[in-house]
Amino acid sequence: MSEEPREAAGERLSEEKLRERLEEQVRKLRVQDLLLEMAVSVLNLAARRIAKEDERDLEQARLGIDAVRAIVDMLDPDAAKSVREGLSQVQLRYAQVARGGPDREGAKAAGEGEAAASEERRRPSGGPSRLWTPPGSV
């Protein structure tokens, strides 16, 4: 007999195990978990649309800020607190850039971006991250 049927059966078994694992993960997943991931992702993208001059799009940043503001109260209290802190930082940066305020380095020197500076100090070599993540999620 050839090896082909055994390999196909092994692949099916692997696919079945993978589906079972995915199904178990979905069973444990909560809507608040997805909302938190979504809020952090949208907030990071909004921050990027503000901070990176070659990608700057203040309308997209404002839309991201509004979206996070709309869902932050649906998050678990600890997560909501962390997201609000990041949201405040992004809103402040948005206001500075929208009115032609200081550049990124000037904003850091003025005290904005303390969370980013803290993240840079904790991050191993490989460069600082410019993406905000809620404490305890990394």
Residue frames as a rotation matrix with the C-alpha (Angstrom) as fourth column:
MET 1
0.572 0.820 0.000 0.00
0.820 -0.572 0.000 0.00
0.000 0.000 -1.000 0.00
SER 2
-0.082 -0.611 0.787 1.20
0.539 -0.692 -0.481 3.52
0.838 0.385 0.386 -0.68
GLU 3
-0.662 -0.282 -0.694 2.03
0.744 -0.353 -0.567 6.15
-0.085 -0.892 0.443 1.92
GLU 4
-0.823 0.301 0.482 -0.34
-0.006 -0.853 0.522 8.67
0.568 0.427 0.703 0.36
PRO 5
0.218 0.971 -0.099 -3.53
0.193 0.057 0.980 7.58
0.957 -0.233 -0.175 2.21
ARG 6
0.196 -0.207 -0.959 -1.68
0.972 0.168 0.162 7.62
0.128 -0.964 0.234 5.57
GLU 7
-0.838 -0.543 -0.061 -0.36
0.546 -0.836 -0.059 11.13
-0.019 -0.082 0.996 4.91
ALA 8
-0.510 0.731 0.454 -3.82
-0.098 -0.574 0.813 12.34
0.854 0.370 0.364 3.94
ALA 9
0.443 0.662 -0.604 -5.29
0.529 0.351 0.773 10.79
0.724 -0.662 -0.194 7.08
GLY 10
-0.194 -0.624 -0.757 -2.54
0.977 -0.190 -0.094 12.44
-0.085 -0.758 0.647 9.17
GLU 11
-0.921 -0.105 0.376 -3.27
0.206 -0.949 0.238 15.81
0.332 0.297 0.896 7.57
ARG 12
-0.015 0.990 0.141 -7.00
0.027 -0.141 0.990 15.40
1.000 0.018 -0.025 8.31
LEU 13
0.379 0.094 -0.920 -6.19
0.857 0.339 0.388 14.51
0.349 -0.936 0.048 11.90
SER 14
-0.647 -0.682 -0.342 -3.98
0.754 -0.640 -0.150 17.58
-0.117 -0.355 0.928 12.21
GLU 15
-0.732 0.454 0.508 -6.68
-0.052 -0.780 0.623 19.77
0.679 0.430 0.595 10.69
GLU 16
0.306 0.883 -0.357 -9.26
0.333 0.252 0.909 18.31
0.892 -0.397 -0.217 13.07
LYS 17
0.059 -0.367 -0.928 -7.02
0.998 0.025 0.053 18.97
0.004 -0.930 0.368 16.09
LEU 18
-0.907 -0.397 0.140 -6.42
0.408 -0.911 0.061 22.51
0.103 0.112 0.988 14.88
ARG 19
-0.326 0.876 0.356 -10.17
-0.072 -0.398 0.914 23.07
0.943 0.272 0.193 14.49
GLU 20
0.414 0.454 -0.789 -10.76
0.698 0.398 0.595 21.66
0.584 -0.797 -0.152 17.99
ARG 21
-0.394 -0.655 -0.645 -8.17
0.906 -0.396 -0.151 24.02
-0.156 -0.643 0.749 19.46
LEU 22
-0.911 0.102 0.399 -9.64
0.070 -0.917 0.393 27.00
0.406 0.386 0.828 17.64
GLU 23
0.046 0.996 -0.074 -13.13
0.147 0.067 0.987 26.01
0.988 -0.056 -0.143 18.77
GLU 24
0.230 -0.038 -0.972 -11.92
0.950 0.225 0.216 25.83
0.210 -0.974 0.088 22.38
GLN 25
-0.795 -0.569 -0.210 -10.35
0.595 -0.798 -0.094 29.28
-0.114 -0.200 0.973 22.12
VAL 26
-0.648 0.635 0.420 -13.56
-0.118 -0.629 0.769 30.74
0.752 0.449 0.482 20.68
ARG 27
0.236 0.751 -0.617 -15.54
0.560 0.414 0.718 29.09
0.794 -0.515 -0.323 23.49
LYS 28
0.003 -0.354 -0.935 -13.41
0.988 -0.143 0.057 30.91
-0.154 -0.924 0.349 26.08
LEU 29
-0.798 -0.394 0.456 -13.38
0.520 -0.832 0.191 34.25
0.304 0.389 0.869 24.23
ARG 30
-0.023 0.775 -0.632 -15.43
0.786 -0.376 -0.490 37.13
-0.617 -0.508 -0.600 25.62
VAL 31
0.587 0.315 0.746 -16.75
0.738 -0.588 -0.331 40.08
0.334 0.745 -0.578 23.67
GLN 32
0.955 -0.248 -0.162 -14.92
-0.117 -0.818 0.563 42.43
-0.272 -0.519 -0.810 26.07
ASP 33
0.147 -0.946 0.290 -11.65
0.347 0.324 0.880 40.73
-0.926 -0.029 0.376 25.09
LEU 34
-0.067 -0.117 0.991 -12.25
0.997 0.031 0.071 41.48
-0.039 0.993 0.114 21.42
LEU 35
0.853 0.419 0.312 -13.37
0.428 -0.903 0.045 45.02
0.300 0.095 -0.949 22.20
LEU 36
0.690 -0.673 -0.267 -10.16
-0.044 -0.407 0.912 45.61
-0.723 -0.617 -0.311 24.13
GLU 37
-0.186 -0.779 0.599 -8.02
0.665 0.350 0.660 44.28
-0.723 0.521 0.453 21.28
MET 38
0.213 0.362 0.908 -9.97
0.936 -0.342 -0.083 46.38
0.280 0.867 -0.412 18.82
ALA 39
0.978 0.183 -0.104 -9.69
0.208 -0.912 0.353 49.52
-0.031 -0.367 -0.930 20.97
VAL 40
0.337 -0.930 -0.144 -5.94
0.083 -0.124 0.989 49.12
-0.938 -0.345 0.036 21.37
SER 41
-0.265 -0.426 0.865 -5.46
0.865 0.291 0.409 48.47
-0.426 0.856 0.292 17.65
VAL 42
0.493 0.532 0.689 -7.58
0.778 -0.624 -0.075 51.46
0.389 0.573 -0.721 16.61
LEU 43
0.939 -0.173 -0.298 -5.88
0.060 -0.770 0.635 53.69
-0.339 -0.614 -0.713 19.17
ASN 44
0.020 -0.987 0.157 -2.45
0.362 0.153 0.919 52.62
-0.932 0.039 0.361 17.93
LEU 45
-0.172 -0.036 0.985 -3.43
0.985 0.000 0.172 53.31
-0.006 0.999 0.035 14.33
ALA 46
0.832 0.499 0.242 -4.85
0.489 -0.866 0.105 56.72
0.262 0.032 -0.965 15.28
ALA 47
0.663 -0.659 -0.355 -1.61
0.033 -0.448 0.894 57.55
-0.748 -0.604 -0.275 17.08
ARG 48
-0.253 -0.767 0.589 0.37
0.680 0.292 0.672 56.50
-0.688 0.571 0.448 14.03
ARG 49
0.179 0.409 0.895 -1.79
0.939 -0.343 -0.031 58.67
0.294 0.846 -0.445 11.74
ILE 50
0.994 0.101 -0.046 -0.87
0.111 -0.921 0.373 61.61
-0.005 -0.376 -0.927 13.98
ALA 51
0.578 -0.813 -0.066 2.80
-0.052 -0.117 0.992 60.91
-0.814 -0.570 -0.110 14.74
LYS 52
-0.262 -0.723 0.640 4.20
0.645 0.362 0.673 59.80
-0.718 0.589 0.372 11.39
GLU 53
-0.231 0.134 -0.964 4.38
-0.359 -0.932 -0.044 62.78
-0.904 0.336 0.263 9.07
ASP 54
-0.852 -0.158 -0.500 4.46
-0.523 0.186 0.832 60.64
-0.039 0.970 -0.241 5.94
GLU 55
-0.714 0.658 -0.240 1.26
0.562 0.742 0.366 58.84
0.419 0.126 -0.899 7.09
ARG 56
-0.877 0.336 -0.344 -0.45
0.087 -0.593 -0.800 61.79
-0.473 -0.732 0.491 8.76
ASP 57
-0.560 0.815 0.145 -4.20
0.197 -0.039 0.980 61.78
0.805 0.578 -0.138 8.30
LEU 58
-0.965 0.114 0.236 -5.93
-0.262 -0.407 -0.875 63.77
-0.004 -0.906 0.423 11.02
GLU 59
-0.070 0.988 -0.137 -9.39
-0.955 -0.027 0.296 62.82
0.288 0.152 0.945 9.79
GLN 60
0.206 0.066 -0.976 -8.56
-0.063 0.997 0.054 59.12
0.977 0.050 0.210 10.21
ALA 61
-0.803 -0.539 -0.256 -7.01
0.248 0.088 -0.965 59.86
0.542 -0.838 0.063 13.61
ARG 62
-0.689 0.614 0.385 -10.15
-0.725 -0.589 -0.356 61.69
0.008 -0.525 0.851 14.73
LEU 63
0.257 0.786 -0.562 -12.31
-0.722 0.543 0.429 58.80
0.643 0.295 0.707 13.54
GLY 64
-0.163 -0.422 -0.892 -10.15
0.271 0.850 -0.451 56.39
0.949 -0.315 -0.024 15.54
ILE 65
-0.971 -0.179 0.161 -10.36
-0.077 -0.403 -0.912 58.56
0.228 -0.898 0.377 18.64
ASP 66
-0.300 0.940 0.165 -14.15
-0.945 -0.316 0.081 58.77
0.128 -0.132 0.983 18.32
ALA 67
0.254 0.376 -0.891 -14.43
-0.368 0.890 0.270 55.00
0.894 0.260 0.364 17.85
VAL 68
-0.551 -0.517 -0.656 -12.41
0.416 0.511 -0.752 54.25
0.724 -0.687 -0.066 20.99
ARG 69
-0.897 0.278 0.344 -14.41
-0.440 -0.643 -0.627 56.81
0.047 -0.714 0.699 22.96
ALA 70
-0.021 0.972 -0.235 -17.58
-0.888 0.090 0.452 55.03
0.460 0.219 0.861 21.87
ILE 71
0.459 0.235 -0.857 -16.53
-0.085 0.972 0.221 51.63
0.884 -0.029 0.466 23.19
VAL 72
-0.555 -0.822 0.126 -14.31
-0.230 0.006 -0.973 52.39
0.799 -0.569 -0.192 26.18
ASP 73
-0.341 0.492 0.801 -17.23
-0.940 -0.173 -0.294 52.23
-0.006 -0.853 0.521 28.64
MET 74
0.700 0.611 -0.370 -18.03
-0.638 0.768 0.060 48.71
0.321 0.194 0.927 27.45
LEU 75
-0.051 -0.832 -0.552 -14.64
-0.178 0.552 -0.815 47.39
0.983 0.056 -0.176 28.61
ASP 76
0.429 0.038 -0.903 -13.86
0.800 0.447 0.399 45.82
0.419 -0.894 0.161 31.97
PRO 77
0.988 0.101 -0.113 -13.02
0.144 -0.861 0.488 48.57
-0.047 -0.499 -0.865 34.50
ASP 78
0.310 -0.943 -0.116 -9.26
0.190 -0.058 0.980 47.96
-0.931 -0.326 0.161 34.68
ALA 79
-0.300 -0.385 0.873 -8.95
0.904 0.178 0.390 47.74
-0.305 0.906 0.294 30.91
ALA 80
0.585 0.604 0.541 -11.13
0.734 -0.678 -0.037 50.82
0.344 0.419 -0.840 30.46
LYS 81
0.832 -0.335 -0.442 -8.88
0.089 -0.706 0.703 52.81
-0.547 -0.624 -0.558 32.78
SER 82
-0.162 -0.963 0.218 -5.79
0.393 0.139 0.909 51.86
-0.905 0.233 0.356 30.78
VAL 83
-0.168 0.169 0.971 -7.46
0.984 -0.024 0.174 52.59
0.053 0.985 -0.162 27.45
ARG 84
0.855 0.518 0.025 -8.65
0.512 -0.852 0.113 55.98
0.080 -0.084 -0.993 28.73
GLU 85
0.430 -0.784 -0.447 -5.07
0.102 -0.450 0.887 56.87
-0.897 -0.427 -0.114 29.69
GLY 86
-0.524 -0.627 0.577 -3.84
0.613 0.194 0.766 56.03
-0.592 0.755 0.282 26.20
LEU 87
0.189 0.708 0.680 -6.82
0.962 -0.272 0.016 57.77
0.196 0.652 -0.733 24.65
SER 88
0.849 0.094 -0.520 -6.02
0.307 -0.889 0.339 60.93
-0.431 -0.447 -0.784 26.59
GLN 89
-0.112 -0.979 -0.171 -2.45
0.164 -0.188 0.968 60.88
-0.980 0.080 0.182 25.29
VAL 90
-0.534 -0.043 0.844 -3.60
0.825 0.191 0.532 60.42
-0.184 0.981 -0.067 21.70
GLN 91
0.560 0.799 0.217 -6.22
0.820 -0.572 -0.011 63.17
0.115 0.184 -0.976 22.05
LEU 92
0.598 -0.427 -0.678 -3.61
0.135 -0.780 0.611 65.55
-0.790 -0.457 -0.409 23.45
ARG 93
-0.497 -0.840 0.216 -1.23
0.318 0.055 0.947 64.77
-0.807 0.539 0.240 20.60
TYR 94
-0.141 0.560 0.817 -4.05
0.989 0.044 0.140 65.18
0.042 0.828 -0.560 18.08
ALA 95
0.823 0.498 -0.273 -4.88
0.531 -0.845 0.060 68.63
-0.200 -0.194 -0.960 19.50
GLN 96
0.201 -0.840 -0.504 -1.23
0.045 -0.506 0.861 69.67
-0.979 -0.196 -0.064 19.38
VAL 97
-0.686 -0.488 0.540 -0.73
0.504 0.216 0.836 68.58
-0.525 0.846 0.097 15.78
ALA 98
0.092 0.822 0.562 -4.12
0.995 -0.098 -0.020 69.88
0.039 0.561 -0.827 14.60
ARG 99
0.931 0.253 -0.264 -3.30
0.287 -0.953 0.097 73.37
-0.227 -0.166 -0.960 15.86
GLY 100
0.638 -0.740 0.211 0.27
0.068 -0.219 -0.973 73.21
0.767 0.636 -0.089 14.56
GLY 101
0.908 -0.228 0.352 1.84
-0.397 -0.191 0.898 72.53
-0.137 -0.955 -0.264 17.96
PRO 102
0.065 -0.989 0.134 5.25
-0.876 0.008 0.483 71.11
-0.478 -0.148 -0.865 18.81
ASP 103
0.050 -0.149 -0.988 6.78
-0.718 0.682 -0.139 68.25
0.694 0.716 -0.073 16.91
ARG 104
0.658 0.277 -0.700 7.03
0.112 0.883 0.455 64.79
0.745 -0.378 0.550 18.47
GLU 105
-0.252 -0.837 -0.485 10.27
0.734 0.161 -0.659 65.52
0.630 -0.522 0.574 20.35
GLY 106
-0.745 0.025 0.667 8.91
-0.284 -0.916 -0.284 68.82
0.604 -0.401 0.689 21.65
ALA 107
0.337 0.936 0.097 5.78
-0.590 0.130 0.797 67.08
0.734 -0.326 0.596 22.89
LYS 108
0.438 -0.257 -0.862 7.84
0.558 0.829 0.036 64.49
0.705 -0.497 0.506 24.74
ALA 109
-0.657 -0.753 0.022 9.93
0.486 -0.446 -0.751 67.22
0.576 -0.483 0.660 26.34
ALA 110
-0.502 0.560 0.660 6.74
-0.610 -0.769 0.188 68.94
0.613 -0.308 0.727 27.46
GLY 111
-0.645 0.186 0.741 5.67
-0.632 0.415 -0.654 65.79
-0.430 -0.890 -0.150 29.30
GLU 112
0.512 0.837 -0.192 3.35
-0.801 0.386 -0.457 64.19
-0.309 0.388 0.869 26.77
GLY 113
0.511 -0.286 -0.810 4.19
-0.466 0.700 -0.541 60.63
0.722 0.654 0.225 25.88
GLU 114
-0.111 -0.565 0.817 5.38
-0.992 0.106 -0.062 59.54
-0.052 -0.818 -0.573 29.34
ALA 115
0.597 0.375 0.709 3.82
-0.380 0.911 -0.161 56.13
-0.706 -0.173 0.686 28.74
ALA 116
0.947 -0.297 -0.124 5.80
-0.017 0.337 -0.941 55.80
0.321 0.894 0.314 25.50
ALA 117
0.152 -0.939 0.308 9.00
-0.753 -0.311 -0.580 56.82
0.640 -0.144 -0.755 27.27
SER 118
0.087 -0.040 0.995 8.32
-0.864 0.494 0.095 54.27
-0.495 -0.869 0.009 29.99
GLU 119
0.903 0.285 0.321 7.75
-0.085 0.852 -0.517 51.58
-0.421 0.439 0.794 27.36
GLU 120
0.689 -0.708 -0.154 11.02
-0.308 -0.095 -0.947 52.54
0.656 0.700 -0.284 25.64
ARG 121
-0.072 -0.743 0.666 12.92
-0.978 -0.079 -0.194 52.08
0.196 -0.665 -0.721 28.91
ARG 122
0.218 0.241 0.946 11.40
-0.590 0.804 -0.069 48.63
-0.777 -0.543 0.317 29.47
ARG 123
0.961 0.239 -0.137 11.85
-0.241 0.491 -0.837 47.46
-0.133 0.838 0.530 25.89
PRO 124
0.304 -0.893 0.331 14.99
0.389 0.434 0.813 45.41
-0.870 -0.118 0.479 25.12
SER 125
-0.551 -0.587 -0.593 17.26
-0.310 -0.516 0.798 46.39
-0.775 0.624 0.103 22.25
GLY 126
-0.556 0.417 0.719 15.59
0.804 0.488 0.339 46.38
-0.209 0.767 -0.607 18.90
GLY 127
-0.835 0.155 0.527 14.26
0.121 -0.884 0.451 49.90
0.536 0.441 0.720 19.04
PRO 128
-0.838 0.546 -0.011 11.46
-0.169 -0.278 -0.946 51.61
-0.520 -0.790 0.325 20.89
SER 129
-0.486 0.785 0.384 7.87
0.873 0.414 0.258 50.78
0.044 0.461 -0.887 20.18
ARG 130
-0.969 0.228 0.092 5.65
-0.224 -0.973 0.050 53.66
0.101 0.028 0.994 19.23
LEU 131
-0.222 0.931 -0.290 2.49
-0.068 0.282 0.957 51.65
0.973 0.232 0.001 19.78
TRP 132
-0.491 0.156 0.857 0.59
-0.858 -0.256 -0.445 52.04
0.150 -0.954 0.259 23.01
THR 133
-0.236 0.462 -0.855 -0.64
0.097 0.886 0.453 48.90
0.967 0.024 -0.254 24.75
PRO 134
0.608 0.499 0.618 -2.54
-0.541 -0.309 0.782 48.70
0.581 -0.809 0.082 28.01
PRO 135
-0.359 -0.776 0.519 -0.45
-0.918 0.194 -0.346 47.63
0.168 -0.600 -0.782 31.00
GLY 136
-0.313 0.148 0.938 -0.50
-0.516 0.803 -0.299 43.89
-0.797 -0.578 -0.175 31.60
SER 137
0.750 0.661 -0.022 -1.54
-0.365 0.387 -0.846 43.02
-0.551 0.643 0.532 28.04
VAL 138
0.429 -0.679 -0.596 1.97
-0.777 0.060 -0.627 42.37
0.461 0.732 -0.501 26.75
